[in-house]
Amino acid sequence: MTGRIRSSRIWASISRFLLSDGIRPKVWAFAQRVRGRSCAWPALCRELGFWKKHVSCYGPAQDITALFRQFRQILLGESVRKTYRNMGTFDYWSKRWTDIPADQAMTNETVYPLKHACFAVNSMPGRILEAGCGAGRVLRYFHEQGCDITGIDYVAKAVEKLKRLDASLVVEVADITKLNFADNSFNVVLAFGLYHNFHGRDLLDSLRETHRVMNDGGVLCASFRADNICNHINDWLYDKRHESNGERHFHKLNLTEDEFRLALEMAGFTVEKMEYVENMSLLYKFSIWRASEDGKMHESTDRSKGYELNAVGKFIQKTLMRLFPKSFCNIWVATARCQK
């Protein structure tokens, strides 16, 4: 385990060097030149002196050229699955947060995201940032617990609703790729359902900006949409129910577990734990499995208590998660340490 952590830190140091202000433009320019010519990418590895070297970041040793190839896919958007919908990301979230009232504080500490947020906060007391606080269910929970927590979201409507509801909340409109906070401002960053709204360079910038505002050794707890069977089915169901010949816009990025881990490590984090989580079970898409008496979705209540299934639905979901957790979760939840 010690060797694995040490090599992960070495890789994080290499990545910070490659993406530093002096080196990054050259790497980026080279990447742009070779885009679409996969055979040229190993030349970058040779040029930087890393040809045939190995790093044991997660499990068996891997050729560093393979890691660069994976990172290129994330950075340039090659061979990474993207979900497209009728509305772009900003329009989608603006409509969603406009259509529902501000959240009450979450009450169920045994479900995502509060379960994971509590673990992160308890492991590293101090100032907290919730990036992408949305309607405020997590923000309000920790605020009511007396924690020093700041919430940000790029949808002004969501922030305005929260301020009207509780003027004592510290919440503001902000862009995760360009934060106004000073370096080393937070011990904990919570980012649920945030980073998969970006792709390409914006994804890396959002992670590096998160890293910048965190203290050394700080804890990041973040979720990301999984590229697996469950979300393939989710996207297929959506397309069947919302068939449209109109223009399609980028909605969310889907990453494999290794791709998500690599993106975090390239931004300077050491991943300590990766969990397979069902935020909203695939079964919840069907009214017959919902716990609500009328079988309908109740957004505000469901967001506070969690998207609960009835007894039969819970049994099926638990069985699927026990047998095939990587296939039937819909998000990865990473707990990672900031290394500086």
C-alpha positions, 0 to 999 in steps of 0.5 A: 500500500505504501508503494502504491501511495508513493507512486501515486504521489510521484505521478501527481508531481509529474502531472503538476509539472506537465500542467504548470504555467510554463510547461502546459502551453507547450504540452497543450500545443503539442496535443493539439498538433497530434490530435486525431493521430494516435500514433504520434502521442507516444512521441510526447512521452519520448520527448518528455523522457518518460518512454517505457517508464511505469507507474503503479497508480492503481493496481498493476503497473501500467506503461506510462504511455497508456496513462498519457493515452487515457489522459489525452482521451479525457483532455481532448474528448476522444473516445469518452462517452458523452450524453446529449440532451435537448438542452445544454448543461446550463439551461438544464440546471437553470430550468431545474432549479427554477422549477423547484423550491429551495431544498430543506436540509437533508434528513437521511444520513444513510444515503447519498450524498449526505452519507459521503459528505459527513464522512469527509467533513468528520475526517477533516474538520475546518472550513467547507466549500460545497461546489455546485450546491444547487437547491441547498440540501447539503449546504443547509444540513451542515449550516444547521450543524454549525459548520463553517460552510460556503456554497457556490453555484453558477445558477443565479436563481438557485442562489437567490432562492437560498438567500431569500429562504435563509439570509444567514447562509453563505452562498454565492454565484461562482464559476468552479473554473475561475474561483475568487477564493484565495489559495488554501482557503478550504479543508474540505470540498464537497462536489456532488454532481458537478464535474461531469457537467464539464468536458475537455479542458474545462474538466481539468480546469475545474479540478485544478481550481478546486485543488488550488483553493484547498489546503494541503492534505484537505479532503475532496469528496466528489461524484461523477457519472459512471460510464457503465451499463446502468447509465447506458440504459438510463440514456436509452430510456430518456431518448425513447421517452423524449424523442426529438429531431431538434438540436442536441446539446452536451449534457453530461460526461461519463467516465469509467472508474479508472478515467475518473481516478486518473483525472483526479490524480492529474489535478494533484489529488491522491484517491483514497477511496472510490465507492459505487453508489446509486444516487437514483436507482434505475428502478426508480424510473418506474413508478411500480418500484417507488416507495411513495404512496401514489407512485409519483416523483416528489422532487423536494421530498425525494431530495431531502429523504433520498430516492426511496424504493419500496420493499421489492424494489430495495430487494432487487436493487440490493441484489444487483448492487451486491452482485454487479456494483460497478455495472448498476451504480450510476455514479462513482464517489471519490474521497481524495486528498489534496497533495501540494 
